[in-house]
Amino acid sequence: MTTACIRAAPPAAATLWRAAELSLAGGSRYERTAAVINHGQATDGTSWTLPPLGGNSSSTAAGTTPGSFARPPQIAPGSEGRWTWSSPDTPGMPQPSLKTAWDFMPASWTLQPGYESSYEQAAAWQPPAGFTPVTQLEHARVGTITPEMQRVAEREPHLTAEQVRDEVAAGRMIIPANRVHLEHNLDPMAIGRASLTKINANMGASPVSSGTDEELEKLRWAERWGADTVMDLSTGGDLDACREAILRNSTVPIGTVPIYSMIIGRKLEDLDDETILATLQHQAKQGVDYFTIHAGVLQEHLQYVRDRLIGIVSRGGSLLAKWMIVHNQQNPMYRL
């Protein structure tokens, strides 16, 4: 997901270009809006037709077109949808996986007789007795179209609500919508292979700069200029109060890096499992929609990063690397 740098005070006038896909059959028709923004005023608009997706490989002498970088979409349930937006001309790249979330069902779910070869559907599975779906994935697994899925379909006009549900069930799409945040101003959106490209904006207060009011101002600018999600990367000030204010005022999903809060008021080496889980639970109860969890750097990787010229550029990753060195244990974010 692309990260956008959002200035707290953008210029009063700027030109925006919006590409909204209107049709995916054959040649894709896009609407281009050239809007001169001046104190909220927008004017003008034109449109054109692009060549068919995948109709011009970049390996040909004709060069590239916007249609070069994806095959015609094959939005379908289960593994049949794995080719959605796949590139036709990337030599050496592996084929899309045949595995979907249907291949990783909880052990307590039972595959119904007769569905051994067609298990990528809700009818194939019997959940445990007394099961009540909570997450979007669980709802998709039992075949439910949630209000959030319906809203995503409204915002992604090339998808139906059924297709949104099927993409969630296959594990190719997520809807970051904490139920607590939904009680405030969150407008559900989706991130996934079949959805439109999304833009994330990073912001956050430091120990020496900004505060809750400034962060809310950044949030307003981020939403105004089209951010689809916002990451609160605050490392200083009253993190709890700032996070609460952002969640109550945001219409887009809010993410955090929980380890930044975990080490406030304590030494890194004192971080333990109880603190990690308590922090995650607390922020989830506040309404945070998604987390950045640094589970990729493992103890066995440290020997390979020790001699890097620029070290570990991820702040969270470097914190956990130090924790692993001090304790001579595996990354707790991975282990838990």
C-alpha positions as CSV (number, residue, x, y, z in Angstrom):
1,M,0.0,0.0,0.0
2,T,1.4,3.3,-1.0
3,T,2.4,5.8,1.7
4,A,1.5,9.4,1.1
5,C,3.2,12.3,2.8
6,I,0.5,14.7,3.9
7,R,1.5,18.2,4.8
8,A,-0.3,19.9,7.6
9,A,-0.9,22.9,5.5
10,P,-1.1,22.2,1.7
11,P,-1.3,25.1,-0.8
12,A,-4.6,26.8,-1.3
13,A,-4.8,25.8,-4.9
14,A,-3.7,22.5,-6.5
15,T,-4.6,20.2,-9.3
16,L,-6.0,16.7,-8.5
17,W,-6.4,13.8,-11.0
18,R,-8.9,11.1,-10.1
19,A,-9.1,7.8,-12.1
20,A,-12.3,5.9,-11.3
21,E,-12.8,2.7,-13.2
22,L,-16.3,2.5,-14.5
23,S,-16.3,-0.8,-16.5
24,L,-14.1,-3.8,-16.5
25,A,-15.4,-5.6,-19.6
26,G,-13.3,-5.3,-22.7
27,G,-11.8,-1.8,-22.9
28,S,-11.8,-0.2,-19.5
29,R,-13.4,3.2,-19.4
30,Y,-11.9,5.6,-17.0
31,E,-13.2,9.0,-15.8
32,R,-10.5,11.6,-15.5
33,T,-11.4,14.6,-13.4
34,A,-9.1,17.6,-13.6
35,A,-10.2,19.6,-10.6
36,V,-8.6,22.9,-9.6
37,I,-9.1,23.0,-5.9
38,N,-9.3,26.5,-4.4
39,H,-11.0,26.7,-1.1
40,G,-13.1,23.6,-1.9
41,Q,-14.2,24.6,-5.4
42,A,-13.7,22.1,-8.3
43,T,-14.4,22.5,-12.0
44,D,-14.0,20.6,-15.3
45,G,-14.0,17.0,-16.3
46,T,-13.1,14.7,-19.3
47,S,-13.0,11.0,-20.0
48,W,-11.3,8.5,-22.4
49,T,-11.2,4.8,-23.1
50,L,-8.1,2.7,-22.4
51,P,-7.1,-0.4,-24.4
52,P,-8.1,-3.9,-23.1
53,L,-6.3,-5.0,-20.0
54,G,-3.3,-7.2,-20.8
55,G,-3.7,-6.4,-24.5
56,N,-0.2,-5.1,-25.0
57,S,2.7,-6.9,-23.4
58,S,5.5,-4.6,-22.3
59,S,8.0,-7.0,-23.9
60,T,6.9,-6.0,-27.4
61,A,8.4,-3.2,-29.5
62,A,5.2,-1.2,-29.1
63,G,6.1,-0.5,-25.5
64,T,3.7,-0.2,-22.6
65,T,0.1,1.0,-22.1
66,P,-2.0,1.1,-19.0
67,G,-3.4,-2.3,-20.1
68,S,0.1,-3.9,-20.1
69,F,0.2,-4.6,-16.4
70,A,-2.7,-6.9,-15.7
71,R,-4.7,-9.6,-17.4
72,P,-8.4,-9.1,-17.8
73,P,-9.8,-9.6,-14.3
74,Q,-11.2,-13.0,-13.3
75,I,-13.0,-12.2,-10.2
76,A,-14.3,-15.6,-8.9
77,P,-14.7,-17.4,-5.6
78,G,-11.9,-19.5,-4.2
79,S,-8.7,-20.3,-6.1
80,E,-10.5,-19.5,-9.4
81,G,-10.1,-15.8,-8.6
82,R,-6.3,-16.0,-8.1
83,W,-5.6,-14.5,-11.5
84,T,-7.3,-11.2,-10.7
85,W,-5.0,-8.3,-11.7
86,S,-2.1,-10.7,-12.2
87,S,0.7,-9.6,-14.5
88,P,1.0,-11.4,-17.9
89,D,4.6,-10.3,-18.6
90,T,6.8,-10.6,-15.5
91,P,9.5,-13.2,-16.3
92,G,10.6,-15.4,-13.5
93,M,7.7,-14.5,-11.1
94,P,5.9,-17.4,-9.4
95,Q,2.4,-18.4,-10.4
96,P,-0.4,-17.2,-8.1
97,S,-0.9,-19.6,-5.3
98,L,-3.7,-22.2,-5.5
99,K,-4.1,-21.8,-1.7
100,T,-6.8,-19.6,-0.2
101,A,-8.2,-19.0,3.2
102,W,-10.5,-22.0,2.7
103,D,-7.3,-24.2,2.9
104,F,-6.7,-22.9,6.5
105,M,-10.0,-23.5,8.2
106,P,-10.1,-23.8,12.0
107,A,-9.8,-27.3,13.3
108,S,-13.2,-27.0,14.9
109,W,-15.0,-26.6,11.6
110,T,-16.1,-29.8,9.8
111,L,-16.0,-30.3,6.0
112,Q,-19.4,-31.7,4.9
113,P,-19.4,-35.1,3.0
114,G,-19.5,-34.7,-0.7
115,Y,-17.6,-31.3,-0.8
116,E,-14.1,-32.7,-0.8
117,S,-13.4,-31.2,-4.3
118,S,-15.6,-28.1,-3.9
119,Y,-14.8,-26.9,-0.4
120,E,-14.3,-23.2,-1.2
121,Q,-17.8,-22.2,-0.3
122,A,-19.9,-21.7,2.8
123,A,-22.1,-24.7,2.1
124,A,-19.2,-27.0,2.5
125,W,-18.5,-26.3,6.1
126,Q,-20.2,-26.8,9.4
127,P,-19.1,-24.5,12.2
128,P,-18.9,-25.7,15.7
129,A,-22.0,-25.8,17.8
130,G,-23.0,-22.4,19.2
131,F,-20.7,-20.6,16.8
132,T,-21.5,-16.9,16.2
133,P,-19.5,-15.0,13.5
134,V,-17.8,-11.9,14.7
135,T,-15.1,-10.9,12.2
136,Q,-15.7,-10.1,8.5
137,L,-13.8,-13.3,7.6
138,E,-16.1,-15.4,9.9
139,H,-19.2,-13.9,8.4
140,A,-17.9,-14.6,4.9
141,R,-17.2,-18.2,5.8
142,V,-20.8,-18.8,6.7
143,G,-22.0,-16.9,3.6
144,T,-23.2,-13.7,5.2
145,I,-23.1,-10.4,3.5
146,T,-22.4,-7.8,6.2
147,P,-23.4,-4.2,6.1
148,E,-19.7,-3.4,5.7
149,M,-19.4,-5.7,2.7
150,Q,-22.4,-4.0,1.2
151,R,-20.8,-0.6,1.7
152,V,-17.6,-1.7,0.2
153,A,-19.5,-2.8,-2.9
154,E,-21.1,0.6,-3.1
155,R,-17.6,2.2,-3.0
156,E,-16.1,-0.3,-5.5
157,P,-18.6,-0.1,-8.4
158,H,-16.9,-2.9,-10.3
159,L,-17.7,-5.4,-7.5
160,T,-21.0,-6.8,-6.2
161,A,-21.6,-7.5,-2.5
162,E,-21.4,-11.2,-3.2
163,Q,-17.9,-10.8,-4.9
164,V,-16.7,-8.7,-1.9
165,R,-17.9,-11.5,0.5
166,D,-16.2,-14.2,-1.7
167,E,-12.9,-12.2,-1.8
168,V,-12.9,-11.8,2.0
169,A,-13.6,-15.6,2.3
170,A,-10.7,-16.4,0.0
171,G,-8.4,-14.2,2.1
172,R,-7.6,-11.9,-0.8
173,M,-9.5,-8.9,0.7
174,I,-9.8,-7.4,4.1
175,I,-12.2,-4.8,5.5
176,P,-10.4,-3.0,8.4
177,A,-13.5,-2.0,10.4
178,N,-13.3,-2.3,14.2
179,R,-16.8,-2.5,15.7
180,V,-16.0,0.3,18.1
181,H,-14.8,2.6,15.3
182,L,-18.0,1.8,13.4
183,E,-20.0,3.3,16.2
184,H,-18.4,6.6,15.5
185,N,-17.7,7.9,12.0
186,L,-15.9,5.0,10.1
187,D,-16.9,4.5,6.5
188,P,-16.0,0.9,5.7
189,M,-13.5,0.3,2.9
190,A,-11.5,-2.7,1.5
191,I,-7.9,-3.5,0.7
192,G,-7.4,-6.4,-1.6
193,R,-6.4,-7.8,-5.0
194,A,-9.8,-7.1,-6.6
195,S,-10.3,-3.7,-5.1
196,L,-9.1,-0.3,-6.3
197,T,-5.6,0.9,-5.2
198,K,-5.6,2.5,-1.8
199,I,-3.4,5.3,-0.4
200,N,-2.2,5.4,3.3
201,A,-1.2,8.6,5.1
202,N,1.3,8.4,8.0
203,M,1.2,10.9,10.8
204,G,2.0,11.1,14.5
205,A,3.2,13.3,17.4
206,S,6.8,13.0,18.6
207,P,8.1,13.8,22.2
208,V,9.2,17.2,21.0
209,S,6.6,18.2,18.5
210,S,2.8,18.3,17.8
211,G,-0.1,17.1,20.0
212,T,-3.7,16.0,19.8
213,D,-5.0,19.2,18.2
214,E,-2.3,19.2,15.6
215,E,-2.8,15.5,14.9
216,L,-6.6,16.1,14.3
217,E,-5.7,18.8,11.9
218,K,-3.4,16.4,10.0
219,L,-6.2,13.9,10.0
220,R,-8.6,16.4,8.4
221,W,-6.1,17.3,5.7
222,A,-5.3,13.6,5.0
223,E,-9.0,12.8,4.6
224,R,-9.6,15.9,2.5
225,W,-6.8,15.0,0.0
226,G,-8.0,11.4,-0.4
227,A,-6.2,9.2,2.1
228,D,-8.0,5.8,2.3
229,T,-6.4,4.9,5.6
230,V,-4.3,6.7,8.2
231,M,-1.5,5.4,10.4
232,D,-1.0,7.0,13.8
233,L,2.7,6.7,14.4
234,S,2.8,8.8,17.6
235,T,5.8,8.3,19.9
236,G,5.3,11.1,22.4
237,G,2.7,13.1,24.3
238,D,-0.5,11.6,25.6
239,L,-0.7,8.7,23.2
240,D,-3.9,7.3,24.6
241,A,-5.8,10.6,24.5
242,C,-4.5,11.4,21.0
243,R,-5.5,7.9,19.7
244,E,-9.0,8.3,21.2
245,A,-9.5,11.7,19.6
246,I,-8.4,10.4,16.2
247,L,-10.7,7.4,16.3
248,R,-13.7,9.5,17.2
249,N,-13.1,11.9,14.4
250,S,-11.8,9.7,11.6
251,T,-14.0,8.4,8.7
252,V,-11.1,6.2,7.5
253,P,-9.6,3.1,9.1
254,I,-6.9,4.0,11.7
255,G,-3.8,1.8,12.2
256,T,-1.1,1.9,14.9
257,V,2.3,0.4,15.7
258,P,1.6,-0.9,19.1
259,I,5.2,-1.4,20.2
260,Y,5.6,2.4,20.3
261,S,3.1,2.4,23.2
262,M,4.5,-0.7,24.8
263,I,7.8,0.9,25.6
264,I,6.5,4.1,27.0
265,G,7.6,4.3,30.7
266,R,9.6,1.1,30.6
267,K,12.9,-0.2,29.3
268,L,12.7,-2.2,26.1
269,E,14.3,-5.2,27.8
270,D,11.4,-5.3,30.3
271,L,8.8,-5.9,27.6
272,D,7.0,-9.2,28.3
273,D,4.2,-11.2,26.8
274,E,1.6,-9.9,29.2
275,T,2.4,-6.2,28.3
276,I,2.3,-7.0,24.6
277,L,-1.1,-8.7,24.7
278,A,-2.6,-6.2,27.1
279,T,-1.5,-3.3,24.8
280,L,-3.0,-5.0,21.7
281,Q,-6.3,-5.6,23.6
282,H,-6.4,-2.1,24.9
283,Q,-6.0,-0.5,21.5
284,A,-8.5,-2.9,19.9
285,K,-11.0,-1.9,22.5
286,Q,-10.4,1.8,21.7
287,G,-11.3,1.0,18.1
288,V,-8.0,0.7,16.2
289,D,-8.8,-1.0,12.9
290,Y,-5.4,-2.5,12.1
291,F,-1.9,-3.0,13.6
292,T,1.6,-3.1,12.2
293,I,3.2,-6.1,13.9
294,H,6.9,-6.6,13.3
295,A,6.9,-10.4,13.1
296,G,9.1,-10.7,10.0
297,V,12.5,-10.2,11.6
298,L,13.4,-13.4,13.4
299,Q,16.2,-14.4,15.8
300,E,17.9,-16.4,13.0
301,H,17.9,-13.4,10.7
302,L,20.0,-11.2,13.0
303,Q,23.3,-12.6,11.7
304,Y,22.4,-11.4,8.2
305,V,21.5,-7.8,9.2
306,R,24.3,-7.2,11.7
307,D,26.7,-6.0,8.9
308,R,24.3,-4.0,6.8
309,L,25.6,-0.6,6.0
310,I,22.3,1.1,7.1
311,G,21.3,-1.4,9.7
312,I,17.6,-2.1,10.3
313,V,15.7,0.9,9.0
314,S,12.4,-0.1,10.6
315,R,12.1,1.4,14.1
316,G,9.9,-1.4,15.3
317,G,12.1,-4.0,13.7
318,S,15.2,-2.6,15.3
319,L,13.6,-2.4,18.8
320,L,12.6,-6.1,18.5
321,A,16.1,-7.0,17.2
322,K,17.6,-5.5,20.4
323,W,15.0,-7.4,22.5
324,M,16.0,-10.7,20.9
325,I,19.7,-10.0,21.4
326,V,19.2,-9.1,25.1
327,H,17.0,-12.1,25.9
328,N,18.5,-14.5,23.4
329,Q,14.9,-15.5,22.5
330,Q,12.7,-15.6,19.4
331,N,10.8,-12.5,18.3
332,P,7.7,-12.4,20.7
333,M,5.5,-10.9,18.0
334,Y,6.2,-14.0,15.9
335,R,6.0,-16.4,18.8
336,L,2.8,-15.1,20.2
